[in-house]
Amino acid sequence: MRVGLYLIFSEAALVICWSSGFIGAKLASSTPSVFLVLFWRFVISSVVLLPFVVSSLRRGASFRDIRLQAVIGAFAMFGYLAFGVKGVDLGVPLGTAALISALQPLVTAVLVGVLLNEAVRGRQWIGLALGFLGVLCAVAGSLGFAQPWAFSFPLLSMFSIVADTILAKRIQRPEEAASLSTLAVIGVQSATSTVLFAPLALADGTLMPELTGDFVYAVAWFILFSTIGGYGFYWLCLKNGTATRVASLIYLTPPVISIWAWLMFGEPIAGMTLAGFVFCLAGVWLAGDRRGIFREISTAREA
């Protein structure tokens, strides 16, 4: 039972923290440069998490492990955020960006069968379809318009996180995953993102921010909820489940984003959003690998 509750808690925390990134983007939009916010988010995260990286190296992690996580981080953090934020900056509404991001489970499900040899059963396909329907309901009335080419940015953002999920499962050996702690992995990926975001922030004017309340709030929000919380629970869930299972949880982000927006900005929650939430829950339940969870619970009891 402890294992089952642990998995449920981890996945719920992942959905909440992953959704916070969209709210962080809205907070950052009130500052002179969104890329500068992201740059300092990763600068501070890298410094805070450096001791965990050093500790992992002392315990036997190799520089090959570091390089591997740097490559994965280039997709998981930099690619996902840079393209996603730019799309919103070009006029793609948050609801539309969330919808495009929620295509990730469908794209992942198509690719894992070929690349990872993970069987995607008929029940899971039905669950994925229900989840997609839930996303459509959740963002109904929020779809806006931008230049057609602007929608390529959230699409590239979505493909970045798909590529990251597949890379993490395919090219990372079990011993490599165990050689770095979760916080060390986030530290390496944050350092990689710091380097990659620096030119984008510099292109907006400077790497030295004006420490306004809006800037500090946005950076702190991103670090606590999105970097440590979001990516921490993402890797934790990915270690304990299949790629399809973890990707299907992204379906819950649009309705959760609506709840975030209601709590923080007073935006009303439409009835369609509530209906979408129900569809999303049903979709995740069907798409999830329940047998894998039950096997883990049985193994834990036997141990």
Stockholm file with secondary structure:
# STOCKHOLM 1.0

chainA/1-303         MRVGLYLIFSEAALVICWSSGFIGAKLASSTPSVFLVLFWRFVISSVVLLPFVVSSLRRGASFRDIRLQAVIGAFAMFGYLAFGVKGVDLGVPLGTAALISALQPLVTAVLVGVLLNEAVRGRQWIGLALGFLGVLCAVAGSLGFAQPWAFSFPLLSMFSIVADTILAKRIQRPEEAASLSTLAVIGVQSATSTVLFAPLALADGTLMPELTGDFVYAVAWFILFSTIGGYGFYWLCLKNGTATRVASLIYLTPPVISIWAWLMFGEPIAGMTLAGFVFCLAGVWLAGDRRGIFREISTAREA
#=GR chainA/1-303 SS CHHHHHHHHHHHHHHHHHHHHHHHHHHHTTSSCHHHHHHHHHHHHHHHHHHHHHHHHHTTCCHHHHHHHHHHHIIIIIIHHHHHHHHHHTTCCHHHHHHHHTTHHHHHHHHHHHHTCCCCCHHHHHHHHHHHHHHHHHTTTTCCCCCGGGGHHHHHHHHHHHHHHHHHHHTCCHHHHHHSCHHHHHHHHHHHHHHHHHHHHHHTTCSSCCCCHHHHHHHHHIIIIIIIIIIHHHHHHHHHSCHHHHHHGGGGHHHHHHHHHHHHHCCCCCHHHHHHHHHHHHHHHHHSCHHHHHHHHHHHHHC
#=GC SS_cons         CHHHHHHHHHHHHHHHHHHHHHHHHHHHTTSSCHHHHHHHHHHHHHHHHHHHHHHHHHTTCCHHHHHHHHHHHIIIIIIHHHHHHHHHHTTCCHHHHHHHHTTHHHHHHHHHHHHTCCCCCHHHHHHHHHHHHHHHHHTTTTCCCCCGGGGHHHHHHHHHHHHHHHHHHHTCCHHHHHHSCHHHHHHHHHHHHHHHHHHHHHHTTCSSCCCCHHHHHHHHHIIIIIIIIIIHHHHHHHHHSCHHHHHHGGGGHHHHHHHHHHHHHCCCCCHHHHHHHHHHHHHHHHHSCHHHHHHHHHHHHHC
//
